Amino acid sequence: MNFGFSEEQELLRATARKFFENECPSTFVRARMEEPGGVTDEFWTKLAEQGWLGLVYPEEVGGTGLGFVDLVVLMEEMGRASMPGPFFSTVLLGGLTILEAGSTAQRKEWLARIASGQAKVALALTEPSARWDAAGVTATAREEGGGFVLSGTKLFVLDAHIAEAIVVAMRTRESGRPEDGVSLFLVPRDARGLEARLLPTMDQTRKLCEVKLGDVRVGKDALVGTKDGAWPAIDRVIQRATVALCAEMCGGAQKVLDMTTDYAKIRIAFGRPIGAYQGVKHKAADMLVEVENAKSLTYYAAWAVDENSPEAPLAVSMAKAYVSDAFRRAAGNGIQLHGGIGFTWEHDLHLYFKRAKGSEFTFGDATYHRERVAQLISL
């Protein structure tokens, strides 16, 4: 593993940071939080023009053809800006699922449309049980009339209300192993019987939906991958999306640390900057240690996933467990060290605190992943 970044990755980081500073200031973020869509057409088009919507998709379908670590570099900068909108749901969830499991025709059509900014695609996986494993997939799809009939409810589906299509994980066969009998279907959002309803959330930069499938009929061409055998592809997508989320959280934690240390240098108390006092400087030092550790675990997990290493599941869970706690603590400590001003909603720290709390539970919180780590090391 190369512990340094390539010249191209450093250029990507610098370009992304400048772009988000210009195009995604906190005023833009706050405005999008008040809107159901969470993004403007102009901003989405600019992301497409940068080539970021198709960063890891093959060039033959209109993508850029870069590696997963490159995407993680970009996600860190997006987290630093607390970027709103359906990038994560479209590129990391819906798009990667089609890339992993879709047919040649599905990839050619949908990945090209995603990369060009013409389509948004969501992934509907979790259900009222809120489980992230295969046992949580209980909504059913039955074969009928040369196609399938889909029934059930999906919860916490990112951006389903603005997606042109939703990739839905359904139970097509009952078996002894939960991983067997799971299939994927690409369903148009305007399909008869499909209802996507926005849910109230703490982090308004993320738009979560409840998706109800009331006997939704689709043709056999809606099947993504093989019938009953979709879970391995879903698992790979979850691993990659979890690492990308960790990178976004690292970017947010770094921004909180930067804001806090900058404030500690200019806020005067008893004739001295508050950063000169031991109680402040030691807490800031602890924040720095946690942020750097979080980045190390995240980029190791990104490398492991990109290389299809046998260590990838362990690396992903180690990263998510640590980063979930680190970002939440960084955001909380940042607010505390800012004092009274940090507790006002007008201060941008709250954007990151909300993002930290929302991201903490996405794909499983620290407790969930610590248990996975214990299982993976045979404890």
Buried (B, 14 or more C-beta within 10 A) or exposed (E): EEEEBEEEBEEBBEBBBEBBEEBBEEEBBBEBBEEEBBBBEEBBBBBBEBBBBBBBBBEEBBBBBBBBBBBBBBBBBBBBBBBBBBBBBBBBBBBBBBBBBBBEEBBBBBBBBBBBBBBBBBBBBBBBEEBBBBEBBBBBBEEEEEBBBBBBBBBBBBBBBBBBBBBBBBBBBEEEEBBBBBBBBBBBBEBEBBBBEBEEBEBBBBBBBBBBBEEBBBEEEBBBBEBBBBBBBBBBBBBBBBBBBBBBBBBBBBBBBEBBBEBBEEBEEEEEBBBBEEEBBEBBEEBBEBBBBBBBBBBBBBBBBBBEBEBBBBBBBBBBBBBBBBBBBBBBBBBBBBEEEBEEEEBBBBBBBBBBBBBBBBBBBBEBBBBBBEEBEEE
